[in-house]
Amino acid sequence: MRTTIDLDADLLERLRDEARQRGVPFKDLLNSLLRASLEGGPAKIEPYECPVFSMGEARPGIDLDKALQVASALEDEETARRLLLRK
């Protein structure tokens, strides 16, 4: 069946590029994408998993979950070091 639709220029270009990459006619690609969208409902979004890295050993008494506490302790140590250098 023949019909006329208005596509945004950027979408049309993406569809043409995809059809070229897949080596299929534009019409076939458009039909398959529309069919998959209508049959599948909303696309399933996979949850993002953030990689976890070890931060090494922490200083005793400092909870690494509390970044402000760590920053404050480091700042206090630096201030004490500078005061000792003045003597």
C-alpha positions as a Markdown table, in Angstrom:
| # | Residue | x | y | z |
|---|---|---|---|---|
| 1 | Met | 0.0 | 0.0 | 0.0 |
| 2 | Arg | 1.3 | 3.4 | -0.9 |
| 3 | Thr | 1.1 | 6.4 | 1.5 |
| 4 | Thr | 2.8 | 9.7 | 2.0 |
| 5 | Ile | 4.4 | 10.7 | 5.3 |
| 6 | Asp | 6.6 | 13.7 | 6.3 |
| 7 | Leu | 9.8 | 12.7 | 8.0 |
| 8 | Asp | 12.2 | 15.1 | 9.6 |
| 9 | Ala | 15.4 | 15.5 | 7.5 |
| 10 | Asp | 17.7 | 14.1 | 10.1 |
| 11 | Leu | 15.5 | 11.0 | 10.6 |
| 12 | Leu | 15.2 | 10.4 | 6.9 |
| 13 | Glu | 19.0 | 10.5 | 6.6 |
| 14 | Arg | 19.5 | 8.1 | 9.5 |
| 15 | Leu | 17.0 | 5.7 | 7.9 |
| 16 | Arg | 18.7 | 5.9 | 4.6 |
| 17 | Asp | 22.1 | 5.3 | 6.2 |
| 18 | Glu | 20.8 | 2.3 | 8.1 |
| 19 | Ala | 19.2 | 0.8 | 5.0 |
| 20 | Arg | 22.5 | 1.2 | 3.2 |
| 21 | Gln | 24.5 | -0.4 | 6.0 |
| 22 | Arg | 22.1 | -3.3 | 6.2 |
| 23 | Gly | 21.9 | -3.7 | 2.5 |
| 24 | Val | 18.1 | -3.7 | 2.4 |
| 25 | Pro | 15.7 | -1.4 | 0.6 |
| 26 | Phe | 14.5 | 1.6 | 2.4 |
| 27 | Lys | 10.9 | 0.4 | 2.3 |
| 28 | Asp | 11.8 | -3.0 | 3.9 |
| 29 | Leu | 13.7 | -1.3 | 6.7 |
| 30 | Leu | 10.9 | 1.2 | 7.4 |
| 31 | Asn | 8.3 | -1.6 | 7.5 |
| 32 | Ser | 10.4 | -3.8 | 9.8 |
| 33 | Leu | 11.1 | -1.0 | 12.2 |
| 34 | Leu | 7.5 | 0.1 | 12.4 |
| 35 | Arg | 6.4 | -3.5 | 12.8 |
| 36 | Ala | 8.9 | -4.2 | 15.6 |
| 37 | Ser | 7.9 | -1.0 | 17.3 |
| 38 | Leu | 4.2 | -1.7 | 17.2 |
| 39 | Glu | 4.5 | -5.4 | 18.2 |
| 40 | Gly | 7.1 | -4.9 | 20.9 |
| 41 | Gly | 5.6 | -2.0 | 22.8 |
| 42 | Pro | 8.0 | 0.3 | 24.6 |
| 43 | Ala | 11.7 | -0.7 | 24.2 |
| 44 | Lys | 13.1 | -2.6 | 27.1 |
| 45 | Ile | 15.9 | -0.5 | 28.7 |
| 46 | Glu | 18.6 | -2.5 | 30.3 |
| 47 | Pro | 19.7 | -1.1 | 33.7 |
| 48 | Tyr | 23.1 | 0.5 | 33.7 |
| 49 | Glu | 25.7 | -1.1 | 36.0 |
| 50 | Cys | 28.4 | 1.2 | 37.2 |
| 51 | Pro | 31.8 | -0.5 | 37.4 |
| 52 | Val | 33.2 | -0.8 | 41.0 |
| 53 | Phe | 36.9 | -0.3 | 41.8 |
| 54 | Ser | 38.7 | -0.8 | 45.0 |
| 55 | Met | 40.0 | 2.4 | 46.6 |
| 56 | Gly | 42.6 | 0.5 | 48.6 |
| 57 | Glu | 43.0 | 0.6 | 52.3 |
| 58 | Ala | 41.5 | 3.5 | 54.2 |
| 59 | Arg | 42.9 | 5.3 | 57.2 |
| 60 | Pro | 41.6 | 3.9 | 60.4 |
| 61 | Gly | 38.6 | 5.9 | 61.7 |
| 62 | Ile | 37.7 | 7.4 | 58.3 |
| 63 | Asp | 34.6 | 6.2 | 56.6 |
| 64 | Leu | 35.2 | 6.5 | 52.8 |
| 65 | Asp | 31.4 | 6.8 | 52.3 |
| 66 | Lys | 31.7 | 10.3 | 53.8 |
| 67 | Ala | 33.8 | 12.3 | 51.4 |
| 68 | Leu | 33.5 | 15.6 | 53.3 |
| 69 | Gln | 34.9 | 13.9 | 56.4 |
| 70 | Val | 37.9 | 12.6 | 54.4 |
| 71 | Ala | 38.4 | 16.0 | 52.8 |
| 72 | Ser | 38.3 | 17.7 | 56.2 |
| 73 | Ala | 40.8 | 15.2 | 57.7 |
| 74 | Leu | 43.2 | 15.8 | 54.9 |
| 75 | Glu | 42.8 | 19.5 | 55.1 |
| 76 | Asp | 43.5 | 19.4 | 58.9 |
| 77 | Glu | 46.6 | 17.3 | 58.3 |
| 78 | Glu | 47.9 | 19.8 | 55.7 |
| 79 | Thr | 47.3 | 22.7 | 58.0 |
| 80 | Ala | 49.1 | 21.0 | 60.9 |
| 81 | Arg | 52.0 | 20.2 | 58.6 |
| 82 | Arg | 52.3 | 23.8 | 57.4 |
| 83 | Leu | 52.2 | 25.1 | 61.0 |
| 84 | Leu | 55.0 | 22.7 | 62.0 |
| 85 | Leu | 57.1 | 24.0 | 59.1 |
| 86 | Arg | 56.9 | 27.6 | 60.4 |
| 87 | Lys | 58.6 | 26.7 | 63.7 |
